[in-house]
């Protein structure tokens, strides 16, 4: 039964990969099975990737995955007995030396640029994922997309949360860090069917960590819990 369900899922995912779906599908398997890859060419050495190394670059250039349909497929795998827990985040991919890379932006980063400023040059990505367990180290990304130079992390996260919530059968709980604990995000998500938790961790002069949780529930109530 489990094998049949897995085969059905893999076939559905394959059908939603768009152009170059054969090589893209094998590349996905290679990523899942390769513990360490220091370049894209390393993935071509995986036994499940049956093509030449140059096919990887062609697949990335030609593939057009149907992101909306893939998201709906992932949501169908989620249990419906309880309210889903979602987590959203903004991640910076530092590319300071890739001068020919298009759409580079200034991103916040713990790895500072010359001058000791907490920024870097690269690309930002916005992710919203389903957290399936109370404990564990894995999650299911429902949307993972680059933040373009003409939008910001708040706009992208709002759009992603709206897309996900429209296809969920129950009202989710979504968790965000302090970057999203601002008026623009609160206002933009006011009409989205989700309860939102903003988690902020602060370190005082004594070295202790304090967690502040701001909850936006239905219908737009705000509760603050600090410890």
N, C-alpha and C positions, 0 to 999 in steps of 0.2 A: 504494500500500500504506500509506504513512504517513498519507495523508489519510483513508483508510478507518478506520485505527486511531484517529485523532483524532476522527472522527465518532462512532465507537463509544464512545469514552471520554466525549465530551460528552453523548451520549444517556444513558449510564449515570449520569453525575453529575446530569443533569436529573431523572431518575427518582427520585433520592434526596433531592431538595430539599424534599419534603413540600408543605405548603400554600403557596399563592402562588408556585409554582415558576416560572411564566412570567416574572413581573417580577423575581424573585430571580435567575434565570438571566441576564437582560439586565443587571441591576445588577452581577453578577459580571464580565461582559464589559466593562462601562463602567469598572470599577475597573482591569481589566487594561490598558485602552487609554488611560486618562487619566493624563497625566504628572503634573499638579499639580491637586489638588482642595482648595479651601479651605473647602468646606462640602459637605454631602450634595447640596444643590441643584445644585452644579456638575456632579455626575455625570449629572444629567438632560440636560445639554447634549451628551453624547456621542451620535454618530450611531447607535450600536448600541442606545441606550436610547430606545425608541419610545413612551414613555408620559409622562404629566404628572409634574412634579417631586414632587407629593404622593404619587405611587405608591411612591416610595422609602421614605418613612416607614411607609406601610402594609405594605410588604413586610417590613421589619425587625420590625414588630410581629407580623405574622401567620405569617411563615415559621418552620418547624420542621424544619431539615435533619436528616436521619438520619445522625448523626455516625459511628456505628459502621460503617454500610454505606459511607459515603464513605471512611473510613479503610481499609477492606478494598479498596476500589477503587483507592486510591492505592498500597497495598502491591503490588497486582498489576502496577503499572507499573515496579516496581523490578527490576533484574536479579538473577538468582539465582546467578551464577557466583562471586561473592565474598561475604564477610561484610559486611552493611550497617553503615555508620557512622551512629549517631544522636547528636544533640545536644539537650540539654534546657536550658531557661532559664526564669527568672521575670522578667517585665517589669512595671514599674509604669506605669500610665497616670494621670498627675496630673490631678485634677479638684477643686482646692481651692475653686473658686467655684460649683460645681454643688451647691448646698445641698439641692436636691430630688432629687438622684440617689440611688437606693436602693443599699444594700450598699456604701457607701464604707468603706474601711478605711485604717489607717495603713500606709504602704508606704515602704520604703527608696528613696531617690532622691538623685542627685547635685545636683539642684536643690533647695536647702534651703528650708524654711519660715522665717518670722520667728523669730529666735533662733539662726539658723545651725546648726540641727540637720539631719542628712542624712536627713530623712523628708519625706513629703508625704501629702496626703489624696487618695485616689482609689480605683482598683481595680487589683488584681493579676491578671496573666494567666500561665498556665503553658503552655509550648509544647514539644513534642518533634518534631523534624524529621529527615528523612533527608538526609544530606550526600552528594551523588552523585559528587563529583569531588575530586581532590587539590587543585585550585585552581579558583577561580571565585567568583562572588558570589551564587549562588542556591541555595536549598534547598527541599525539599518538606515543608511542615508536615503531619504525620500527625494530631496532636491540638493544638488551640489552644483553651483554655477558661479562663473566668474562675475565679479562686480565690474562693470564697464566704466570707462572714464567719464561717461555722462550721467552716471547715477551714483548713489552712495549706499553704504551698508544698511541704513535704515529703510530706504526704498526697496532694496532687493529683498531684505528679510520680510518686510510686510507683504510683498507680492508672493513670496514663497509660502508664507504661513496661510495666506488666503487660498492659494492653489491646493494645499494639502487639506485644509479644513473643509473645503467644498466637497471632498470625496470621503470624509470620515463619517461613519454612522453615528458616532457619539462625540460629545464635546470633549476636546482634549485638554490636557494641562501642558503648557509649554514653558520651558525654563530658559532664561536669557541672562547674560552677565551684565555688568554695569554699563557697558557701551550702549545698551538699549534702554537703560533706565532714564529716559529723557522724554520731554514733552512731545517732540515730533513722533516718536514711536508709539507713545501712549495714544495720541490723537489718531494716528493712521490706522491703528489696530482696534479702535473703539468698536467698530461694527463687525469685527471678525468673531465668529463663534468659537471662542477659546478662552480659557482662564490662563492668565499670564503671570509668571513669577519672575521677578528680577532679583538676582542674587549678587550681592556686592561683598567682597572680602577686603577689610581694611586692617592694616598693621599699625598699632599704636607705638609710642616711643619706648614702651617697656618690652616690645617684641611680641606681645600677645596678638592673636588674630581674632577679629570680630566679624561675624557674619550678619549682614543686614538683608532681610527678605521683604520685598515689596510685592504685594499680591493684588492683581487686578481681576476681580471676579465678575460675576454677573449680578446686577446690571451695571457694570463699571465701578463697583466699589473698590476702595483702596485700603489695604491693611498692612501695617508695618510691624515686623517682628525682628528684634535684634537680640544678639547674645554675644 
